[in-house]
Amino acid sequence: MPLSIPQQKIVNDQHRFRVVVAGRRFGKTFISLRELARFARHPDQKILYVAPTYRMAKGIVWDKLKSKLISLNWVKKINESDLNIFLINNTQINIRGADNYDSLRGLEYDFIVIDEAALVDQKAWSEVLRPTISNTQGHALFISTPTGKSNWFYDLYMRKLEDPEQWSGHQFTSLEGGNIPAEEIDQARKDLDARTFRQEFEASFETFVGQIAWAFKRDLTVIPIIDDVDTKTIHIGMDFNVTPMSAAIHVQQQDKMLQIDEVMMHSANTQDMCDEIKERYPKSKIFVYPDPSGSSRKTSAGGATDHSILTNNGFIVKAPRKHNAVKDRINSYNSRLCSSDDVRHLFITKNCKHTIESLEKYCYKEGTQVPDKGQWDHMFDAASYCIDFLYPLTKVRAPMPTPQRWGHSINQQ
């Protein structure tokens, strides 16, 4: 099977887990077939191809795979009803749909291809398929056109930064695949809106038109962990929730803020958070910038407020008497991420995974300027309480008019 240069890069990649983000008509199916055959050439292998649905799995690769393997004289037996192919070297290839992923439990595989992975339920991988390659130390290839950063496929692609020894990521446009003429790409550019074109043909993760932390750019904001950072004084933004309770831990370096750590605790209270922070930073002078509502909110059996619990633990509490406008807090945080003169004053170390995820995925409700509270807001709120207190937006106010006398006269008769 001849390969293009981008496809050859994927095949030559020796990482255990490979994630391929590709535009439409790049040749994703061709790569899947090529890799299935490459791993099947070894004897006694168990190999699995998974598509989002059974119908898709059968329609995408079944006939093509059979035809290719038959032409190679590799086939011993074919089971049409179960979509299984048995080879003469005692290797077995199974074709399955992820729409009934529970049926895949209990088996072991040496190699798995998950095609159109962005459309597959994350649990199919994390709860079912990942354990099937543990005993065999098997490999996996994930390949798909992207469907935005809120999708688990984006998280898989970013695993290359967290675990570069086992995970790799490739990103190729439709044009790089060599299967679509340039003029057809140009026509698609004219026919589609910009976001859809970038996603479908340029393999770009495009979900967050309404991203709240719009100034966050992973490649510019996220930095390596600093081993010798000075933590004599730390500044902690804190959001009060039972699940999760969140804290973003910063140090100040001249005119810059550096978030060096985070705490996200589930089924916890304010005292639990205090204990965790003191365990991590026993010698630090600690300023906490909490949710202002904590001055009246009570979480302890004794009736102490969240703010008083922080104070009783030796923390210096800094909070306004009431919430600043949410819009102002968002703008304040974004202005530290990137000011109007294109200078960045806020950086986050790569170990702050929940914060990074929150900044990338926390959005406004579609078509509104209302933040979509729920899964991604907690770490943003925690971090922004701190930044907004230390670096509030300067409000431009119109000058007061010069006092004048009333221009009325009394009508006397």
Beta strands, then each sheet from edge to edge (+ up, - down):
strand 1: 17-22
strand 2: 46-51
strand 3: 75-79
strand 4: 84-87
strand 5: 92-97
strand 6: 111-115
strand 7: 139-144
strand 8: 167-172
strand 9: 222-223
strand 10: 233-239
strand 11: 245-253
strand 12: 256-265
strand 13: 285-290
strand 14: 316-317
strand 15: 346-349
sheet 1: 3+ 4- 5+ 2+ 6+ 7+ 1+ 8+
sheet 2: 9+ 15+ 12+ 11- 10+ 13+ 14+
end
